[in-house]
Amino acid sequence: MPSSPTHSPTPEPSGVRRRAVLGVAAAVPVLAGLAGAGAAAADSGDSAGRSAGDSPRALPGGGDLGPNVIVFDPSTAGIQGKLDEIFKQQESAQFGTGRYALLFKPGSYSGLNAQLGFYTSIAGLGLSPDDTTINGDVTVDAGWFDGNATQNFWRSAENLALVPVSGTNRWAVSQAAPFRRMHVRGGLNLAPDGYGWASGGYIADSRIDGNVAPYSQQQWYTRDSSVGGWENAVWNMVFSGVEGAPAQSFPEPPYTTLQTTPVSREKPFLYLDGDEYRVFLPEKRTDASGVSWGNGTPRGTSLPLSQFYVAKPEDSAATLNQALEEGLHLLLTPGVYHVDQTVDVQREGAVVLGLGYATLIPDNGVTALRVADVDGVRLAGFLIDAGPVNSETLLEVGPEGASADHSANPTTVQDVFIRIGGAGPGKATTSLVVNSRHTIVDHTWIWRADHGDGVGWETNRADYGVVVNGDDVLMTGLFVEHFNKYDVQWNGERGRTIFFQNEKAYDAPDQAAIQNGSMKGYAAYKVGDDVTEHEGWGMGSYCYYNVNPSIVQHHGFAAPNTSGVRFHGLLVVSLGGEGQYECVINDIGSPTSGTDTVPSKVVEYP
C-alpha cells in the first residue's frame, strides 16, 4: 500500500473481536451564485394556516433552537474552551443522552481544534462550505478507546472549510459519522493516532485538496466529491461520482469506482441568510460527479425557519403530528424524544431534519415514524432507538402496496440511523421498510447492538434490518449489522446498492439458531427469488461468531441466478476464524481462509 504505515494491511489479528472487546410551494429558489430571499422571522401567524380560535391552537413556526444548539461567530470569546468542555463530556459517552450541535456563523476562525465525541455535530452556517473557514482542525481520534477507532460512531461534520494546522485533518471514525459538504484545504487522515483499527465510513459532497489516507480503514464509501488522491485500500473502497478517485481495480487493490452516481440529492441543511435561519433543500442530480457547490452556492430551494416547527425533546408525538398536519416541517433540536404514537409524515415535500443526533424512541411498541406514498419527503439527521417493547417496524417509507411513480421527486432518507439495544433494552422485528418507489436511502447505519446494555441473542431480538418492497429504490452507503435473520431482504424490482457493509450477528448460540431451512445461515443481503433486475457494487459481509466459533455461514449474498441480477465487487471475511463462510454469493466463491482474516472475493456475478 502506498504511504501506508508499517502495520499489517489487515488490522484484525486472529482471535480479536472487532468491536466488543475493545410546504415546498413556499420555497424560494436558489440558483448557483444567487443568495436566498430574506427569511421570515419566527412568526406564529405565518406558520399554520389556522386561526387562533381553532382547537387545538395552531402551533408556531420558528423560534429558539434550544440550549444544546451552540452558535459561534468569529467574535465569540472562549470558543476553544466551550469545544473542550463538550468534548470532555461526550468523548466516551457512547450510550449517553447528551446531544449537541455546534454551529459556526460565516467568517474565519483561527487556532481551533474541535474534537468531536459522541452525538456531536459541527457545521457551518453558510450556503457554501467556503463561507465558514476554520484555520485549525475538526478532529476525531480514539484515545478514549486505547487507539481503537471501531466504536467512533454517531458524530458528524458538515458545511465547513478547514485549513488543518499540520496540513492534514484527522477523521478516524467508523459507522454513522458522515463527513458532508466539507472543503479540506489539505489532506485527510482516516486512521487514529498509532494507526489502530477503524471501520468506517462515509464522505459526500466534499472537496479534499490533498490526499485522503485511509490507512487502517477496512472499508469506505465516497460519493459526489473531489479528492487530490487516495493512498491505499484494505478490504473495500467504493467511489461514485468522485473526481480524482482511483481507477476501477477490484479485486486488487479493492477499488470499486463508478464515474457517476445514478441519482443523488444532497442532505438539507440549516444556514443563515443575514440574521435569519433558513433550511436549504438541494435539488436532485442525475449522473452526478463532483461537489454540488462547485460554483459557489448550490442549486435548490430554501425555506424560512418560520415554516418549521422547532421541536424540543419534551414535545409529544401528538404535537409533532399536529405541526405536520398544520403544514409545518419539523426541525428536531438535540435531545431524546419519546413517542407514544407514530409520527406520520403525510404531506408531499415535508421535511424532518434533526440537529445533533436528535433521537426518537418509540414507546409501547409503536412504529417511530411513517411516510405516506407522496413525492419529495426528506428525512435527515436523526437517530431512532428501539424501545423495550417490540416494534414491528421502526421506520416505514410508504405503505404496503405503494406504487406511485416518484422518479421526478423521490423521498430521501439521509443520515438516519437506527439502533436496537446498546443504550438499553430494545426490540424490533424489522428496522426499516421501504415500500415507496424511487426512494433514495443515502447513508444509513442500521445496527442491532453487539455491545452495551440490553444485548443478547433474544434480549435485543431483531430479525430483519432492511426490507425493500418498492421498485426502483437506490441505496448509497448502506451499513447494516448483526440481525438475527436477513440483514437486508430486497423484494422490489430494479433495486440498486452502491456500497454495502455488514457483519453477521456475533452472538448466535449455535448452528441451529441461524439455520434457514436447509441453508446454513441467513444471507446478509438477500434478493428475492422472483426479482428479475437488481444491481450492486462494492459489497462486503463479515462474520465473527465469537459465542460459537464452529458456526458456518453458507454465503454472504443470495440472489436469483438470472442475467438481470448483477453484482460487482463482492467479498466475505471471517474475522480471526470465528465462524466461516462456505461461499460468497449463492454457491459461488471460495470459502474463507481459516484464521487469516483474508477476504474471499467475487469480481462479477453472474
C-alpha positions as CSV (number, residue, x, y, z in Angstrom):
1,M,0.0,0.0,0.0
2,P,1.5,3.4,-0.9
3,S,2.4,5.5,2.0
4,S,0.9,3.0,4.4
5,P,2.2,2.5,7.9
6,T,4.2,-0.5,8.9
7,H,1.3,-2.4,10.5
8,S,-0.4,-5.2,8.6
9,P,-2.9,-4.1,5.9
10,T,-5.4,-6.4,7.6
11,P,-5.8,-4.9,11.0
12,E,-7.7,-7.8,12.6
13,P,-5.4,-10.3,14.2
14,S,-6.6,-13.7,14.9
15,G,-9.0,-14.1,17.7
16,V,-9.6,-10.4,18.4
17,R,-13.2,-9.1,18.3
18,R,-13.6,-6.1,16.0
19,R,-15.7,-4.0,18.4
20,A,-17.0,-5.5,21.6
21,V,-13.7,-6.3,23.2
22,L,-12.3,-3.5,23.0
23,G,-44.6,23.3,2.4
24,V,-42.4,23.3,-0.5
25,A,-44.7,25.6,-2.6
26,A,-43.5,28.5,-0.4
27,A,-39.8,27.6,-1.1
28,V,-37.6,30.3,-2.5
29,P,-35.5,29.1,-5.5
30,V,-31.7,29.5,-5.0
31,L,-29.5,29.1,-8.1
32,A,-25.7,28.9,-8.3
33,G,-24.3,32.2,-7.2
34,L,-27.7,33.6,-6.1
35,A,-28.4,34.0,-2.4
36,G,-31.8,33.1,-1.0
37,A,-34.5,35.7,-0.4
38,G,-34.8,37.2,3.0
39,A,-36.1,34.8,5.7
40,A,-39.2,35.4,7.6
41,A,-38.8,36.0,11.3
42,A,-40.2,33.4,13.8
43,D,-43.9,34.2,13.4
44,S,-46.8,32.1,14.6
45,G,-49.1,33.9,12.2
46,D,-47.1,32.6,9.2
47,S,-46.9,29.1,10.5
48,A,-50.0,27.1,10.3
49,G,-52.9,28.4,8.3
50,R,-55.3,28.1,11.3
51,S,-56.8,30.9,13.2
52,A,-56.2,31.4,16.9
53,G,-59.7,30.3,17.7
54,D,-59.3,26.8,16.2
55,S,-58.8,23.9,18.5
56,P,-56.2,22.7,19.1
57,R,-54.5,26.0,18.8
58,A,-52.2,26.4,15.8
59,L,-48.5,25.8,16.6
60,P,-45.9,28.5,16.0
61,G,-43.2,28.2,13.4
62,G,-39.6,29.2,14.0
63,G,-38.2,30.1,17.4
64,D,-35.3,29.3,19.6
65,L,-33.1,26.3,18.8
66,G,-32.7,25.3,22.4
67,P,-29.8,25.0,24.8
68,N,-27.9,22.2,23.0
69,V,-27.5,24.1,19.8
70,I,-24.5,26.3,20.4
71,V,-23.8,29.1,17.9
72,F,-20.4,30.8,17.5
73,D,-19.3,33.7,15.4
74,P,-15.8,34.9,14.9
75,S,-16.0,37.4,17.8
76,T,-17.3,34.9,20.3
77,A,-15.0,34.6,23.3
78,G,-13.8,31.3,24.7
79,I,-14.7,29.1,21.7
80,Q,-11.9,26.6,22.3
81,G,-12.9,26.3,26.0
82,K,-16.5,25.5,25.1
83,L,-15.5,23.0,22.5
84,D,-13.2,21.3,25.0
85,E,-16.0,21.2,27.7
86,I,-18.4,19.5,25.4
87,F,-15.8,17.0,24.2
88,K,-14.8,16.1,27.7
89,Q,-18.5,15.3,28.4
90,Q,-19.1,13.4,25.1
91,E,-15.7,11.7,24.4
92,S,-16.6,8.3,25.8
93,A,-20.4,8.8,26.3
94,Q,-21.2,6.1,23.8
95,F,-24.7,5.4,25.1
96,G,-25.3,8.7,27.0
97,T,-28.2,11.1,26.5
98,G,-26.1,14.2,25.7
99,R,-26.8,15.7,22.2
100,Y,-25.1,18.8,20.7
101,A,-25.0,20.8,17.5
102,L,-22.1,23.2,17.2
103,L,-22.9,25.8,14.6
104,F,-20.4,28.4,13.2
105,K,-21.6,31.6,11.5
106,P,-19.9,32.5,8.3
107,G,-16.5,34.0,8.7
108,S,-12.9,33.0,9.6
109,Y,-11.8,31.3,12.8
110,S,-8.3,30.7,13.9
111,G,-6.4,28.4,16.3
112,L,-9.3,25.9,16.9
113,N,-9.2,22.2,17.4
114,A,-12.8,20.9,17.6
115,Q,-12.6,17.4,18.9
116,L,-15.8,15.6,18.4
117,G,-17.2,13.0,20.8
118,F,-20.4,11.0,20.6
119,Y,-23.7,12.7,19.4
120,T,-21.9,15.9,18.5
121,S,-22.4,17.6,15.1
122,I,-20.3,20.5,13.9
123,A,-21.5,22.6,10.9
124,G,-21.0,25.9,9.2
125,L,-24.0,28.2,8.6
126,G,-23.1,29.5,5.1
127,L,-24.6,28.4,1.8
128,S,-21.1,27.2,0.7
129,P,-18.6,25.4,2.9
130,D,-16.1,28.2,1.9
131,D,-18.3,30.8,3.7
132,T,-17.1,29.4,7.1
133,T,-13.3,28.7,7.4
134,I,-11.7,27.1,10.5
135,N,-7.9,27.6,10.4
136,G,-7.5,24.6,12.5
137,D,-8.9,21.1,12.8
138,V,-12.1,19.1,13.3
139,T,-10.7,16.0,14.9
140,V,-11.9,12.5,15.7
141,D,-9.3,10.3,17.3
142,A,-9.6,7.2,19.6
143,G,-7.6,8.0,22.7
144,W,-10.7,7.1,24.8
145,F,-10.6,3.5,23.4
146,D,-6.9,2.9,23.5
147,G,-6.3,3.8,19.9
148,N,-9.1,1.7,18.5
149,A,-11.5,3.7,16.3
150,T,-14.0,0.9,15.6
151,Q,-16.5,2.4,18.1
152,N,-16.3,6.0,16.9
153,F,-19.9,6.3,15.9
154,W,-22.7,9.0,15.9
155,R,-20.9,12.3,15.1
156,S,-20.7,14.5,12.0
157,A,-19.1,17.4,10.3
158,E,-20.8,19.4,7.6
159,N,-20.5,22.6,5.5
160,L,-17.1,23.9,6.7
161,A,-13.8,24.7,5.1
162,L,-10.8,23.5,7.1
163,V,-7.1,24.6,6.9
164,P,-5.5,21.9,9.1
165,V,-2.6,23.1,11.3
166,S,-0.4,20.2,10.2
167,G,-1.7,20.2,6.7
168,T,-3.8,17.1,7.3
169,N,-7.0,16.7,9.3
170,R,-7.6,13.5,11.3
171,W,-11.1,12.0,10.9
172,A,-10.8,8.5,12.5
173,V,-14.4,7.3,12.5
174,S,-16.5,4.2,11.9
175,Q,-20.2,3.9,11.2
176,A,-22.8,6.7,11.4
177,A,-20.2,9.5,11.2
178,P,-20.8,11.4,8.0
179,F,-18.4,14.0,6.5
180,R,-20.6,16.1,4.2
181,R,-20.1,19.3,2.3
182,M,-16.6,19.8,3.7
183,H,-13.7,21.5,2.0
184,V,-10.4,20.4,3.4
185,R,-7.6,22.7,2.2
186,G,-5.1,20.0,2.8
187,G,-5.2,16.2,3.4
188,L,-7.5,13.9,5.3
189,N,-6.3,11.1,7.5
190,L,-9.0,8.5,8.3
191,A,-6.9,6.5,10.8
192,P,-6.5,7.0,14.6
193,D,-3.2,8.1,16.1
194,G,-1.0,5.0,16.1
195,Y,-2.9,3.5,13.1
196,G,-5.2,1.4,15.2
197,W,-8.2,-0.4,13.8
198,A,-11.0,1.6,12.1
199,S,-14.2,0.5,10.3
200,G,-15.8,3.5,8.6
201,G,-17.1,5.4,6.8
202,Y,-18.7,8.0,4.5
203,I,-17.8,11.2,2.7
204,A,-20.2,13.1,0.4
205,D,-20.3,16.4,-1.5
206,S,-16.8,17.2,-0.2
207,R,-13.6,18.5,-1.7
208,I,-10.3,17.4,-0.2
209,D,-7.5,19.3,-1.9
210,G,-4.8,16.9,-0.7
211,N,-4.7,13.1,-0.4
212,V,-7.1,11.0,1.6
213,A,-5.2,8.4,3.5
214,P,-7.4,5.7,4.9
215,Y,-4.6,3.6,6.3
216,S,-6.2,1.0,8.6
217,Q,-9.8,1.7,7.5
218,Q,-11.4,-1.6,6.5
219,Q,-13.9,-0.1,4.1
220,W,-15.1,3.3,3.0
221,Y,-17.6,4.9,0.6
222,T,-17.1,8.3,-1.0
223,R,-19.8,9.9,-3.2
224,D,-20.1,13.0,-5.4
225,S,-16.8,14.6,-4.2
226,S,-13.3,15.6,-5.3
227,V,-10.1,14.3,-3.9
228,G,-6.4,15.2,-4.6
229,G,-5.6,11.5,-4.3
230,W,-6.3,8.3,-2.4
231,E,-3.5,6.4,-0.8
232,N,-4.4,2.8,0.0
233,A,-7.1,0.2,0.5
234,V,-7.6,-2.6,2.9
235,W,-10.8,-4.6,2.1
236,N,-13.3,-2.5,0.2
237,M,-13.1,1.1,-1.0
238,V,-16.0,2.4,-3.1
239,F,-16.4,5.6,-5.1
240,S,-19.2,7.0,-7.2
241,G,-19.0,10.4,-8.9
242,V,-15.6,11.2,-7.3
243,E,-13.2,13.4,-9.2
244,G,-9.7,12.1,-8.5
245,A,-10.8,8.7,-7.4
246,P,-8.6,5.6,-8.1
247,A,-9.4,3.7,-11.2
248,Q,-11.6,0.6,-11.0
249,S,-9.3,-2.3,-10.0
250,F,-11.2,-4.7,-7.7
251,P,-10.1,-7.2,-6.5
252,E,-6.6,-5.9,-6.1
253,P,-6.4,-3.2,-5.0
254,P,-10.0,-3.4,-3.9
255,Y,-11.3,-0.2,-5.5
256,T,-14.8,-0.2,-6.9
257,T,-15.2,3.0,-8.9
258,L,-18.3,4.4,-10.7
259,Q,-17.7,7.5,-12.7
260,T,-21.1,9.0,-11.7
261,T,-23.8,8.4,-9.1
262,P,-27.1,7.5,-10.9
263,V,-29.3,9.7,-8.7
264,S,-28.5,11.8,-5.7
265,R,-29.9,14.7,-3.8
266,E,-27.8,16.2,-1.0
267,K,-29.0,16.4,2.6
268,P,-31.0,19.5,3.7
269,F,-29.0,21.9,5.9
270,L,-29.6,24.9,8.2
271,Y,-27.9,28.2,7.1
272,L,-28.1,31.9,7.8
273,D,-29.4,34.5,5.4
274,G,-28.4,37.7,7.1
275,D,-29.6,37.2,10.6
276,E,-32.4,34.7,9.8
277,Y,-32.2,31.0,9.7
278,R,-33.3,29.1,6.6
279,V,-33.2,25.4,5.6
280,F,-31.7,24.7,2.2
281,L,-33.1,21.9,0.1
282,P,-30.6,20.8,-2.6
283,E,-32.0,19.8,-5.9
284,K,-31.9,16.2,-7.4
285,R,-29.0,15.4,-9.6
286,T,-28.7,12.6,-12.1
287,D,-25.4,11.0,-13.2
288,A,-23.6,13.4,-10.8
289,S,-19.9,13.8,-10.3
290,G,-18.1,16.3,-8.1
291,V,-19.5,18.6,-5.4
292,S,-22.9,20.3,-5.7
293,W,-21.5,23.7,-4.6
294,G,-18.6,24.0,-7.0
295,N,-19.5,27.4,-8.4
296,G,-20.4,28.9,-5.1
297,T,-23.8,28.2,-3.7
298,P,-25.6,25.0,-4.5
299,R,-28.8,24.7,-6.6
300,G,-32.1,24.0,-4.9
301,T,-34.7,25.8,-2.9
302,S,-34.9,27.4,0.5
303,L,-37.4,27.5,3.3
304,P,-37.6,30.1,6.2
305,L,-37.4,28.7,9.7
306,S,-40.9,30.1,10.2
307,Q,-42.2,27.2,8.2
308,F,-40.7,24.7,10.6
309,Y,-41.9,23.6,14.0
310,V,-38.8,23.8,16.1
311,A,-39.3,20.7,18.2
312,K,-37.9,20.2,21.7
313,P,-37.3,16.8,23.4
314,E,-40.3,17.4,25.7
315,D,-42.7,17.6,22.8
316,S,-45.1,14.7,22.4
317,A,-45.8,12.7,19.2
318,A,-49.2,14.3,19.1
319,T,-47.6,17.7,19.0
320,L,-45.2,16.7,16.2
321,N,-48.1,15.3,14.2
322,Q,-50.2,18.4,14.8
323,A,-47.3,20.5,13.4
324,L,-47.2,18.3,10.3
325,E,-50.9,18.4,9.9
326,E,-50.8,22.2,10.1
327,G,-48.4,22.4,7.2
328,L,-45.2,22.9,9.1
329,H,-42.0,21.0,8.6
330,L,-40.1,19.5,11.6
331,L,-36.7,20.7,12.9
332,L,-35.8,18.3,15.8
333,T,-33.4,20.1,18.1
334,P,-30.8,17.9,20.0
335,G,-32.2,15.6,22.7
336,V,-34.1,12.3,23.2
337,Y,-37.8,12.2,22.2
338,H,-40.2,9.6,23.5
339,V,-43.0,9.0,21.0
340,D,-46.1,7.0,22.2
341,Q,-47.7,7.2,18.8
342,T,-46.3,7.1,15.2
343,V,-45.0,10.3,13.8
344,D,-47.0,10.4,10.5
345,V,-45.5,12.3,7.6
346,Q,-48.3,12.5,5.1
347,R,-47.7,15.7,3.1
348,E,-45.8,15.9,-0.1
349,G,-42.5,17.7,0.3
350,A,-42.4,17.6,4.1
351,V,-39.0,17.9,5.7
352,V,-38.0,16.2,9.0
353,L,-34.5,17.4,9.8
354,G,-32.6,16.6,13.0
355,L,-29.8,18.5,14.7
356,G,-27.1,17.0,16.9
357,Y,-28.4,13.4,16.6
358,A,-31.9,14.1,17.9
359,T,-33.2,10.6,18.9
360,L,-36.7,9.2,18.6
361,I,-37.6,6.3,21.0
362,P,-40.9,4.6,20.3
363,D,-42.9,3.7,23.4
364,N,-45.3,0.7,23.7
365,G,-44.1,-1.0,20.5
366,V,-45.3,1.7,18.1
367,T,-43.6,2.5,14.8
368,A,-41.5,5.6,15.4
369,L,-42.0,7.3,12.0
370,R,-44.0,6.6,8.9
371,V,-44.1,8.3,5.5
372,A,-47.1,8.3,3.1
373,D,-46.7,7.4,-0.6
374,V,-46.1,11.0,-1.6
375,D,-43.5,12.9,-3.5
376,G,-40.4,14.5,-2.1
377,V,-40.3,13.9,1.6
378,R,-36.9,14.5,3.1
379,L,-35.8,12.7,6.3
380,A,-32.3,13.6,7.6
381,G,-30.0,13.7,10.5
382,F,-31.6,11.8,13.3
383,L,-31.4,8.5,15.2
384,I,-34.2,6.0,16.0
385,D,-33.6,3.9,19.1
386,A,-35.8,0.8,19.6
387,G,-37.8,0.8,22.8
388,P,-38.1,-2.2,25.2
389,V,-41.5,-3.3,23.8
390,N,-41.1,-4.9,20.4
391,S,-42.0,-2.7,17.5
392,E,-43.0,-4.5,14.3
393,T,-41.2,-1.7,12.4
394,L,-39.2,1.4,13.4
395,L,-39.3,3.4,10.1
396,E,-41.6,2.9,7.2
397,V,-41.3,4.7,3.9
398,G,-44.6,4.3,2.1
399,P,-47.5,2.0,3.0
400,E,-47.7,-1.7,1.9
401,G,-48.5,-1.9,-1.7
402,A,-47.3,1.7,-2.5
403,S,-47.0,2.0,-6.3
404,A,-46.9,5.7,-7.3
405,D,-44.1,6.9,-9.5
406,H,-41.8,9.3,-7.6
407,S,-38.9,9.4,-10.1
408,A,-39.2,13.2,-10.6
409,N,-39.2,13.9,-6.9
410,P,-38.2,10.9,-4.7
411,T,-38.3,10.6,-1.0
412,T,-34.7,10.8,0.5
413,V,-33.5,9.2,3.8
414,Q,-30.1,10.6,4.7
415,D,-28.0,10.1,7.9
416,V,-31.0,8.5,9.5
417,F,-29.6,5.8,11.8
418,I,-31.4,3.0,13.6
419,R,-30.2,1.2,16.7
420,I,-31.6,-1.8,18.6
421,G,-30.1,-2.2,22.1
422,G,-26.9,-0.8,23.4
423,A,-28.4,2.2,25.1
424,G,-30.8,-0.2,26.9
425,P,-33.2,-3.0,26.1
426,G,-34.7,-2.6,22.6
427,K,-36.6,-4.9,20.2
428,A,-37.9,-4.5,16.7
429,T,-38.9,-7.2,14.1
430,T,-37.9,-5.0,11.1
431,S,-36.0,-1.8,11.4
432,L,-36.5,-0.1,8.0
433,V,-39.2,-1.0,5.5
434,V,-39.1,0.8,2.1
435,N,-42.3,0.5,0.1
436,S,-42.3,3.7,-1.9
437,R,-40.9,3.6,-5.4
438,H,-37.7,5.6,-6.3
439,T,-36.8,6.1,-2.6
440,I,-33.1,7.1,-2.1
441,V,-31.5,5.9,1.1
442,D,-28.2,7.8,1.3
443,H,-26.1,6.7,4.2
444,T,-27.6,4.8,6.9
445,W,-26.3,2.5,9.7
446,I,-28.9,0.1,11.0
447,W,-27.4,-1.7,14.0
448,R,-28.5,-4.4,16.3
449,A,-26.1,-3.8,19.1
450,D,-23.3,-6.2,19.8
451,H,-22.2,-4.4,23.0
452,G,-23.6,-2.0,25.6
453,D,-26.7,-2.6,27.7
454,G,-29.6,-4.8,26.7
455,V,-27.6,-7.0,24.4
456,G,-28.2,-10.8,23.8
457,W,-29.5,-13.1,21.1
458,E,-33.1,-12.8,22.4
459,T,-32.6,-9.7,24.6
460,N,-32.4,-7.3,21.7
461,R,-34.1,-9.6,19.2
462,A,-34.3,-8.0,15.7
463,D,-34.9,-10.4,12.8
464,Y,-34.5,-8.0,9.8
465,G,-32.6,-4.8,9.3
466,V,-33.9,-3.6,5.9
467,V,-36.8,-4.9,3.8
468,V,-37.3,-3.2,0.4
469,N,-40.6,-3.9,-1.3
470,G,-40.7,-0.9,-3.5
471,D,-39.4,-0.8,-7.1
472,D,-36.6,1.4,-8.3
473,V,-35.1,2.0,-4.9
474,L,-31.4,3.2,-4.7
475,M,-29.2,2.9,-1.6
476,T,-25.9,4.7,-1.5
477,G,-23.8,3.9,1.6
478,L,-25.7,1.0,3.2
479,F,-24.4,-0.2,6.6
480,V,-26.5,-3.0,8.3
481,E,-25.2,-5.2,11.0
482,H,-25.9,-8.1,13.4
483,F,-29.6,-9.0,12.7
484,N,-31.0,-12.4,13.8
485,K,-32.1,-13.3,10.2
486,Y,-31.6,-11.4,7.0
487,D,-29.8,-8.1,7.4
488,V,-31.2,-6.9,4.0
489,Q,-34.1,-8.5,2.2
490,W,-34.8,-6.9,-1.2
491,N,-38.1,-7.8,-2.9
492,G,-38.5,-4.8,-5.2
493,E,-37.5,-4.7,-8.9
494,R,-34.7,-2.6,-10.3
495,G,-33.1,-2.0,-6.9
496,R,-29.5,-0.7,-6.8
497,T,-27.0,-0.5,-3.9
498,I,-23.7,1.3,-4.1
499,F,-21.5,0.1,-1.2
500,F,-22.7,-2.3,1.5
501,Q,-21.0,-3.1,4.7
502,N,-22.3,-5.9,7.0
503,E,-21.4,-8.1,10.0
504,K,-23.5,-11.1,10.8
505,A,-24.7,-11.3,14.4
506,Y,-21.8,-12.2,16.7
507,D,-23.9,-13.8,19.4
508,A,-25.7,-16.7,17.8
509,P,-25.5,-19.5,20.3
510,D,-25.2,-22.4,17.9
511,Q,-25.7,-23.5,14.3
512,A,-29.4,-24.3,14.9
513,A,-30.1,-20.7,15.9
514,I,-29.2,-19.4,12.5
515,Q,-30.4,-22.3,10.4
516,N,-32.6,-21.1,7.5
517,G,-34.4,-24.3,6.4
518,S,-31.8,-26.4,4.7
519,M,-29.5,-23.4,4.3
520,K,-26.7,-22.7,6.8
521,G,-27.5,-19.2,8.0
522,Y,-29.4,-16.2,6.5
523,A,-27.6,-14.2,3.9
524,A,-26.5,-10.7,4.8
525,Y,-28.1,-9.5,1.6
526,K,-30.9,-11.4,0.0
527,V,-32.5,-10.6,-3.3
528,G,-36.0,-12.1,-3.6
529,D,-36.3,-15.2,-5.7
530,D,-38.8,-13.6,-8.1
531,V,-36.7,-10.4,-8.7
532,T,-35.6,-10.1,-12.3
533,E,-33.5,-6.9,-12.2
534,H,-31.1,-5.8,-9.4
535,E,-27.5,-4.4,-9.2
536,G,-25.0,-3.9,-6.5
537,W,-21.4,-2.5,-6.4
538,G,-18.8,-2.9,-3.7
539,M,-20.4,-5.1,-1.0
540,G,-18.9,-6.9,1.9
541,S,-20.1,-9.2,4.7
542,Y,-18.1,-10.3,7.7
543,C,-18.7,-13.0,10.3
544,Y,-17.4,-13.1,13.9
545,Y,-19.3,-15.9,15.7
546,N,-17.4,-15.4,18.9
547,V,-20.0,-17.2,21.1
548,N,-19.7,-20.3,19.0
549,P,-16.8,-20.2,16.5
550,S,-17.8,-23.5,15.0
551,I,-20.8,-21.9,13.2
552,V,-20.7,-22.0,9.4
553,Q,-22.5,-19.4,7.2
554,H,-23.1,-20.8,3.7
555,H,-22.8,-17.4,1.9
556,G,-22.9,-13.7,2.5
557,F,-25.2,-12.9,-0.5
558,A,-28.1,-14.7,-2.1
559,A,-29.8,-13.8,-5.3
560,P,-31.7,-15.3,-8.3
561,N,-29.4,-16.7,-11.0
562,T,-30.6,-14.5,-13.8
563,S,-28.8,-12.1,-16.2
564,G,-30.7,-9.1,-14.9
565,V,-29.4,-9.5,-11.3
566,R,-25.8,-8.4,-11.3
567,F,-23.2,-7.7,-8.6
568,H,-19.7,-6.2,-8.9
569,G,-17.0,-6.4,-6.3
570,L,-18.3,-8.8,-3.6
571,L,-16.3,-10.1,-0.6
572,V,-16.8,-12.1,2.6
573,V,-14.4,-12.2,5.6
574,S,-14.1,-14.4,8.7
575,L,-12.7,-12.2,11.5
576,G,-9.9,-14.3,13.1
577,G,-11.6,-17.6,12.1
578,E,-14.6,-17.1,14.5
579,G,-17.0,-18.8,12.2
580,Q,-16.6,-19.3,8.4
581,Y,-18.3,-18.7,5.1
582,E,-18.5,-21.6,2.6
583,C,-19.2,-19.3,-0.4
584,V,-19.5,-15.6,-1.3
585,I,-22.8,-15.5,-3.3
586,N,-25.1,-18.4,-3.8
587,D,-22.7,-21.3,-4.3
588,I,-20.0,-19.2,-5.9
589,G,-16.7,-18.1,-4.4
590,S,-14.1,-19.7,-2.3
591,P,-14.6,-20.4,1.4
592,T,-13.0,-18.0,3.9
593,S,-9.4,-18.7,4.9
594,G,-9.4,-20.1,8.4
595,T,-7.9,-17.7,11.0
596,D,-6.1,-15.5,8.4
597,T,-8.8,-12.7,8.1
598,V,-8.3,-12.5,4.4
599,P,-11.3,-11.8,2.2
600,S,-12.8,-14.2,-0.3
601,K,-13.9,-12.2,-3.4
602,V,-16.1,-12.5,-6.4
603,V,-15.4,-9.8,-9.0
604,E,-18.6,-10.2,-11.1
605,Y,-21.8,-12.1,-10.7
606,P,-23.1,-13.8,-12.6
